[in-house]
């Protein structure tokens, strides 16, 4: 009996060790909450980006996007990928154009890998007649932390607060001259 008595404490000891290892493996370690630091980082990056665009630096402006990002300008197809985004920015940052924006709201996901930004922009340029035009509107940017831990924009959309443009006078006149496709009328012939 003395041999089996010695086996019980050894078995109990192994069982306790196994239970402790199991409990340690199941305990959750909370990830460090980096949202405040990430928010500050994105605010700084976005302010730098606005200054870069204000200096009409196309390459610098495009550098804030991820390789597979999408830019969704108003009244135009989406530009996806750095080359298409570069082309869109090159057209927008023509000589005589001034652009800037500011963040109104930023929210970083609890996981710390995505954030969205809501803001307002101002764009000033000369129209075809040489008159200065100012456009103001709103924007939404989606930022994603990349594998190198740097934040990049993956989606960018903006649109104007100005009312939609009215049709040109020629277009109005052309529409007025078109025959209506309503009921046909027949003239009665005199007998």
Backbone bond lengths (Angstrom), bond angles and torsions (degrees), N, CA, C in turn:
res aa  C-N    CA-C-N  psi(-1)  N-CA   C-N-CA  omega(-1)  CA-C   N-CA-C  phi
1 X - - - 1.428 - - 1.523 111.32 -
2 X 1.274 115.74 -26.49 1.457 118.11 179.52 1.516 110.85 -66.02
3 X 1.311 119.55 -30.38 1.465 122.15 178.46 1.525 111.53 -68.00
4 X 1.343 118.67 -40.82 1.462 119.89 179.90 1.518 111.12 -75.67
5 X 1.339 118.68 -25.79 1.458 121.13 177.24 1.535 110.31 -66.23
6 X 1.328 115.58 -37.01 1.462 119.76 178.67 1.536 110.92 -70.44
7 X 1.318 116.79 -27.59 1.465 119.75 -179.58 1.524 111.70 -73.68
8 X 1.319 118.25 -31.26 1.467 121.18 -177.80 1.528 111.02 -65.42
9 X 1.319 120.89 -50.67 1.460 118.47 179.13 1.535 111.87 -62.64
10 X 1.298 119.32 -35.32 1.458 120.84 179.16 1.525 109.33 -67.10
11 X 1.319 118.61 -40.92 1.459 121.96 178.42 1.526 110.35 -67.65
12 X 1.335 116.35 -40.74 1.468 120.09 178.56 1.525 110.29 -64.77
13 X 1.293 116.46 -39.62 1.470 121.20 179.68 1.528 110.10 -64.57
14 X 1.318 117.38 -43.65 1.477 121.07 177.96 1.516 110.67 -64.19
15 X 1.333 116.15 -39.40 1.461 120.97 178.71 1.520 111.48 -64.31
16 X 1.307 117.16 -40.95 1.470 120.97 178.68 1.518 111.13 -65.49
17 X 1.317 116.13 -42.11 1.464 120.15 179.03 1.532 109.32 -63.23
18 X 1.330 117.23 -43.49 1.457 120.82 179.18 1.525 110.52 -62.79
19 X 1.336 116.53 -41.82 1.461 120.98 178.81 1.530 111.24 -63.49
20 X 1.309 117.87 -41.89 1.458 121.74 178.02 1.530 111.52 -63.87
21 X 1.333 116.75 -43.06 1.460 120.52 178.42 1.527 110.86 -63.43
22 X 1.329 116.22 -40.67 1.454 121.10 178.36 1.534 110.37 -63.65
23 X 1.313 117.39 -46.01 1.461 122.03 -179.49 1.536 110.81 -63.44
24 X 1.305 116.11 -40.71 1.467 119.42 179.24 1.527 111.01 -65.20
25 X 1.312 116.87 -36.48 1.463 120.79 178.84 1.514 112.60 -70.49
26 X 1.318 117.32 -29.09 1.461 121.28 -178.59 1.524 113.28 -86.48
27 X 1.307 117.12 -17.86 1.465 117.85 -177.52 1.524 109.60 -68.99
28 X 1.326 114.83 138.84 1.457 120.09 -178.89 1.521 109.14 -88.12
29 X 1.301 114.06 133.59 1.454 118.87 170.95 1.514 106.26 -104.33
30 X 1.310 115.85 120.58 1.449 119.88 -177.32 1.525 108.97 -72.49
31 X 1.334 116.24 131.86 1.465 118.06 176.20 1.533 109.61 -67.65
32 X 1.283 115.23 152.34 1.448 120.62 179.04 1.531 108.65 -66.63
33 X 1.315 117.14 132.33 1.459 122.48 179.58 1.531 108.53 -81.77
34 X 1.322 116.04 108.18 1.465 121.53 -177.41 1.525 112.03 -105.88
35 X 1.323 117.57 13.37 1.470 120.15 -174.75 1.527 113.35 -58.98
36 X 1.315 118.10 -41.79 1.470 120.01 -179.44 1.528 110.62 -64.00
37 X 1.315 116.91 -44.02 1.471 120.71 178.60 1.527 110.53 -66.39
38 X 1.344 116.96 -40.58 1.467 120.70 178.73 1.523 110.62 -64.64
39 X 1.331 116.88 -41.28 1.465 120.56 178.59 1.528 110.28 -61.07
40 X 1.305 116.76 -44.84 1.462 121.10 178.66 1.530 111.21 -62.01
41 X 1.318 115.95 -42.01 1.470 121.10 179.21 1.527 110.71 -62.16
42 X 1.317 116.89 -45.96 1.469 120.87 -178.82 1.526 110.71 -67.14
43 X 1.332 117.79 -39.55 1.473 120.66 175.69 1.528 110.53 -57.33
44 X 1.324 115.86 -46.60 1.467 120.42 179.68 1.528 111.35 -63.77
45 X 1.344 116.08 -45.61 1.463 119.88 179.37 1.524 111.06 -61.03
46 X 1.327 116.56 -43.03 1.459 120.27 -177.76 1.532 111.12 -66.49
47 X 1.328 117.40 -39.28 1.467 120.84 177.21 1.532 110.21 -64.39
48 X 1.329 117.33 -41.49 1.470 121.36 177.03 1.529 110.13 -63.21
49 X 1.326 116.07 -41.01 1.467 121.35 -179.83 1.530 110.56 -62.07
50 X 1.331 117.07 -44.28 1.459 121.09 179.09 1.537 110.32 -60.96
51 X 1.326 117.17 -41.69 1.473 120.55 177.52 1.522 110.91 -64.79
52 X 1.323 116.58 -39.80 1.470 121.26 178.89 1.524 110.10 -62.56
53 X 1.322 116.90 -45.44 1.471 120.99 178.36 1.527 110.09 -66.26
54 X 1.331 117.51 -37.93 1.457 121.39 178.20 1.528 112.37 -61.97
55 X 1.340 115.88 -28.14 1.463 121.05 176.32 1.529 111.53 -84.78
56 X 1.324 117.07 4.55 1.474 125.21 -179.40 1.536 111.69 58.33
57 X 1.319 115.91 38.82 1.473 122.57 178.02 1.529 107.80 -92.63
58 X 1.322 116.52 96.76 1.468 121.60 -175.64 1.522 110.55 -64.10
59 X 1.337 117.42 -51.84 1.471 120.35 -178.14 1.524 111.20 -60.75
60 X 1.329 116.59 -41.85 1.460 120.52 178.42 1.515 112.14 -63.69
61 X 1.330 116.54 -38.30 1.474 120.80 179.65 1.520 111.15 -67.27
62 X 1.320 116.27 -40.00 1.468 121.04 -178.50 1.534 110.99 -70.99
63 X 1.319 117.68 -24.75 1.468 121.60 -178.55 1.527 112.83 -63.16
64 X 1.310 118.69 -17.87 1.469 121.60 -179.79 1.536 112.64 -79.50
65 X 1.326 117.39 -9.34 1.465 121.64 -178.67 1.517 111.28 -93.54
66 X 1.334 116.25 152.16 1.471 121.05 170.38 1.531 107.92 -75.08
67 X 1.315 116.43 165.99 1.467 120.65 -177.82 1.528 112.97 -61.79
68 X 1.340 116.87 -30.69 1.468 120.92 -176.27 1.532 112.78 -107.19
69 X 1.317 117.12 21.26 1.468 122.06 -176.12 1.523 111.98 -68.07
70 X 1.338 114.76 164.07 1.465 122.31 175.33 1.523 109.12 -127.93
71 X 1.321 115.26 132.91 1.461 123.62 173.55 1.520 106.33 -109.82
72 X 1.326 116.55 127.78 1.460 121.14 -176.76 1.524 109.73 -119.93
73 X 1.339 116.20 85.05 1.469 119.99 179.33 1.528 110.72 -76.80
74 X 1.330 117.01 161.38 1.462 119.02 179.93 1.529 111.31 -70.47
75 X 1.308 116.00 146.76 1.467 123.26 174.22 1.522 113.39 55.45
76 X 1.314 116.83 33.80 1.466 121.57 -179.96 1.525 108.37 -153.53
77 X 1.332 116.88 157.00 1.463 119.15 176.04 1.531 111.00 -66.82
78 X 1.303 116.05 158.65 1.468 120.95 176.68 1.521 109.35 -65.99
79 X 1.322 115.60 143.97 1.468 122.33 175.25 1.520 106.52 -106.43
80 X 1.324 117.26 114.95 1.460 121.38 -177.59 1.513 109.67 -115.72
81 X 1.324 115.90 131.76 1.459 122.11 -177.64 1.511 110.57 95.11
82 X 1.324 115.72 154.74 1.470 120.89 -173.61 1.526 113.58 -60.53
83 X 1.331 118.50 -38.77 1.470 119.23 -177.88 1.520 111.33 -66.86
84 X 1.318 117.18 -44.86 1.464 120.69 178.88 1.531 110.70 -64.71
85 X 1.328 116.69 -39.29 1.466 120.58 177.62 1.526 109.75 -66.42
86 X 1.320 116.95 -40.00 1.467 121.03 177.19 1.529 110.33 -58.82
87 X 1.326 116.81 -45.48 1.466 120.97 -179.99 1.535 111.09 -61.98
88 X 1.324 116.71 -40.51 1.466 120.57 179.75 1.531 110.82 -66.07
89 X 1.331 117.01 -43.28 1.460 120.33 178.54 1.526 111.13 -66.90
90 X 1.326 117.63 -38.44 1.469 120.55 179.65 1.526 110.13 -60.60
91 X 1.323 117.55 -40.43 1.463 121.16 178.23 1.530 110.96 -68.35
92 X 1.329 116.45 -36.91 1.459 120.37 -176.58 1.530 112.04 -75.59
93 X 1.321 118.04 -34.87 1.461 121.14 -175.35 1.534 112.29 -96.00
94 X 1.303 115.69 43.89 1.466 121.55 178.49 1.533 109.47 -67.73
95 X 1.327 116.94 162.14 1.469 119.35 175.97 1.525 110.95 -55.17
96 X 1.315 116.04 140.85 1.458 120.95 179.83 1.515 114.55 86.39
97 X 1.322 117.32 0.29 1.465 121.44 179.87 1.523 108.75 -98.89
98 X 1.296 115.63 137.52 1.462 122.15 175.62 1.523 107.49 -125.20
99 X 1.331 116.48 127.78 1.466 120.69 -179.29 1.528 109.64 -135.45
100 X 1.312 115.00 143.46 1.470 120.96 174.17 1.524 107.99 -157.55
101 X 1.325 115.26 161.10 1.466 119.88 176.33 1.507 109.88 -152.72
102 X 1.332 114.33 163.77 1.461 121.82 178.90 1.517 109.54 -138.92
103 X 1.317 115.19 146.85 1.465 121.73 177.43 1.523 109.37 -82.21
104 X 1.326 115.36 135.03 1.456 121.50 172.74 1.528 110.93 -102.79
105 X 1.329 115.65 -30.10 1.470 120.56 -176.23 1.519 108.68 -150.98
106 X 1.315 115.03 143.11 1.462 120.57 173.89 1.523 107.83 -141.04
107 X 1.311 115.60 137.79 1.469 121.77 179.29 1.521 107.88 -134.50
108 X 1.318 115.72 123.81 1.462 121.92 178.48 1.525 107.78 -103.88
109 X 1.324 116.39 133.25 1.470 121.10 179.42 1.525 109.90 -64.01
110 X 1.317 115.74 149.04 1.467 121.54 179.94 1.526 111.08 -56.11
111 X 1.324 117.07 -34.92 1.466 120.67 -179.57 1.530 111.75 -69.80
112 X 1.333 117.27 -16.91 1.451 120.89 176.45 1.519 115.03 78.00
113 X 1.332 116.89 18.04 1.469 118.83 -178.37 1.525 113.16 -114.09
114 X 1.327 118.35 -13.66 1.465 123.12 179.44 1.519 109.96 -135.17
115 X 1.322 115.15 150.54 1.459 120.87 174.73 1.522 108.01 -149.88
116 X 1.322 115.76 153.32 1.457 118.39 172.32 1.518 108.99 -125.93
117 X 1.322 114.25 150.82 1.450 122.80 -177.26 1.521 107.74 -126.32
118 X 1.323 116.76 136.65 1.453 122.94 173.70 1.525 106.15 -119.52
119 X 1.320 116.36 134.81 1.453 118.71 -178.09 1.505 113.06 -156.67
120 X 1.319 114.71 -169.11 1.460 122.25 179.97 1.522 108.36 -133.14
121 X 1.339 115.36 145.96 1.461 119.77 -179.93 1.526 110.24 -124.79
122 X 1.326 114.09 163.57 1.458 122.18 173.42 1.519 107.38 -137.51
123 X 1.328 116.22 132.15 1.459 122.41 -179.12 1.528 107.92 -132.69
124 X 1.333 116.39 125.35 1.461 121.40 179.18 1.517 108.48 -119.62
125 X 1.336 115.86 134.54 1.465 120.88 179.18 1.524 109.37 -156.12
126 X 1.314 116.04 169.21 1.467 121.81 177.11 1.524 108.47 -93.50
127 X 1.334 116.19 138.90 1.464 119.95 176.21 1.531 109.38 -83.79
128 X 1.317 117.79 -176.05 1.463 122.71 -176.93 1.525 112.21 -61.23
129 X 1.302 117.85 -26.69 1.472 121.98 179.89 1.530 112.32 -91.28
130 X 1.338 117.32 1.26 1.455 120.84 179.18 1.514 114.53 87.48
131 X 1.322 117.32 6.41 1.460 120.83 178.39 1.528 109.16 -83.30
132 X 1.315 116.02 142.67 1.462 121.28 178.16 1.521 109.21 -76.21
133 X 1.326 115.17 129.79 1.467 122.24 178.04 1.520 108.42 -121.78
134 X 1.318 116.70 136.36 1.458 121.07 176.02 1.514 108.90 -118.53
135 X 1.310 114.23 129.64 1.463 121.78 177.47 1.518 107.65 -114.23
136 X 1.301 116.13 133.88 1.459 121.26 174.24 1.507 107.71 -124.80
137 X 1.321 115.84 144.90 1.451 119.28 -178.66 1.511 111.88 -163.27
138 X 1.314 114.09 -165.05 1.468 120.68 -177.43 1.515 109.89 -120.93
139 X 1.331 114.61 163.40 1.461 120.20 -177.73 1.519 110.41 -146.07
140 X 1.321 114.41 156.63 1.460 122.51 171.40 1.527 106.78 -135.81
141 X 1.315 115.60 130.74 1.465 121.85 176.09 1.521 108.05 -122.35
142 X 1.307 116.55 141.37 1.459 121.78 172.75 1.521 106.85 -113.38
143 X 1.313 115.54 122.40 1.465 122.59 -179.84 1.524 108.85 -106.16
144 X 1.328 116.14 142.92 1.464 121.18 179.05 1.528 109.04 -132.80
145 X 1.337 115.12 134.46 1.458 119.49 176.91 1.523 107.49 -75.45
146 X 1.317 116.12 124.03 1.462 122.53 -176.60 1.530 110.83 -83.25
147 X 1.315 117.27 173.68 1.471 121.42 -178.85 1.523 111.60 -63.45
148 X 1.333 117.58 -22.91 1.468 120.32 176.87 1.533 111.61 -88.65
149 X 1.335 117.27 10.97 1.473 125.94 178.34 1.527 113.01 71.36
150 X 1.327 118.51 10.78 1.458 121.48 176.30 1.526 109.02 -93.77
151 X 1.322 116.19 144.44 1.455 122.22 178.10 1.518 109.24 -85.91
152 X 1.353 116.47 133.14 1.458 122.77 177.00 1.528 108.43 -136.22
153 X 1.322 115.76 152.87 1.462 121.66 177.88 1.527 108.41 -79.99
154 X 1.339 116.67 129.83 1.467 121.24 177.80 1.530 111.68 -108.17
155 X 1.332 116.67 -19.84 1.467 120.87 177.19 1.524 107.99 -149.29
156 X 1.324 115.39 135.57 1.459 121.87 -176.16 1.526 107.18 -142.70
157 X 1.326 116.26 121.33 1.465 120.76 179.01 1.518 108.78 -135.79
158 X 1.316 115.43 141.68 1.462 120.35 176.62 1.519 108.73 -145.62
159 X 1.335 115.70 153.76 1.462 120.42 175.15 1.523 110.09 -154.09
160 X 1.305 114.23 156.63 1.456 123.15 -171.21 1.525 112.71 -79.28
161 X 1.333 114.43 150.70 1.459 120.69 170.94 1.526 111.19 -88.19
162 X 1.343 116.75 -9.80 1.458 120.46 179.82 1.529 110.15 -70.55
163 X 1.337 117.25 150.03 1.467 118.46 176.82 1.531 110.46 -65.98
164 X 1.299 116.03 156.98 1.465 120.93 178.89 1.525 109.18 -60.54
165 X 1.314 115.32 146.21 1.474 120.65 -179.21 1.516 110.07 -64.22
166 X 1.330 115.51 142.90 1.461 120.98 177.58 1.521 108.39 -80.58
167 X 1.335 116.84 149.36 1.473 118.97 177.70 1.524 110.21 -60.35
168 X 1.289 115.65 148.11 1.466 121.12 179.17 1.521 110.09 -66.73
169 X 1.320 114.84 157.73 1.461 120.36 -179.55 1.522 111.87 -59.58
170 X 1.351 117.32 -39.35 1.471 120.28 179.59 1.526 110.33 -62.86
171 X 1.330 116.00 -40.59 1.460 118.84 178.99 1.525 110.77 -64.49
172 X 1.333 116.01 -37.58 1.464 120.16 178.03 1.528 110.26 -64.51
173 X 1.331 115.48 -44.63 1.466 120.06 -179.35 1.523 110.87 -64.09
174 X 1.316 117.67 -41.10 1.466 121.53 179.74 1.526 110.17 -63.83
175 X 1.305 117.14 -39.20 1.460 120.28 179.17 1.521 110.47 -67.38
176 X 1.334 116.54 -36.02 1.467 120.72 -178.79 1.528 111.26 -68.82
177 X 1.325 117.85 -30.00 1.467 121.86 -177.88 1.524 112.47 -82.50
178 X 1.286 118.56 -17.73 1.463 120.84 -178.73 1.520 109.41 -65.34
179 X 1.327 116.28 138.65 1.476 118.48 177.53 1.522 109.83 -69.21
180 X 1.297 114.52 146.22 1.464 117.61 178.04 1.520 108.87 -77.69
181 X 1.270 115.72 152.62 1.465 121.37 -179.20 1.531 109.50 -107.69
182 X 1.299 114.18 33.24 1.455 119.47 179.79 1.520 110.45 -82.01
183 X 1.339 117.11 -151.97 1.469 121.92 -179.18 1.520 109.77 -68.02
184 X 1.306 114.78 144.54 1.459 119.92 176.06 1.521 107.99 -81.83
185 X 1.304 114.10 141.36 1.460 118.24 177.20 1.521 108.02 -111.75
186 X 1.287 117.04 143.22 1.456 122.93 179.81 1.511 107.93 -112.99
187 X 1.319 114.72 137.13 1.460 118.61 174.34 1.531 108.37 -85.52
188 X 1.248 113.24 140.89 1.469 115.67 174.99 1.520 108.36 -86.27
189 X 1.314 115.60 141.24 1.467 120.71 -179.63 1.522 108.90 -91.78
190 X 1.259 113.00 141.13 1.466 116.53 176.25 1.518 108.77 -75.48
191 X 1.361 118.26 139.86 1.466 121.50 -179.54 1.443 111.26 -105.81
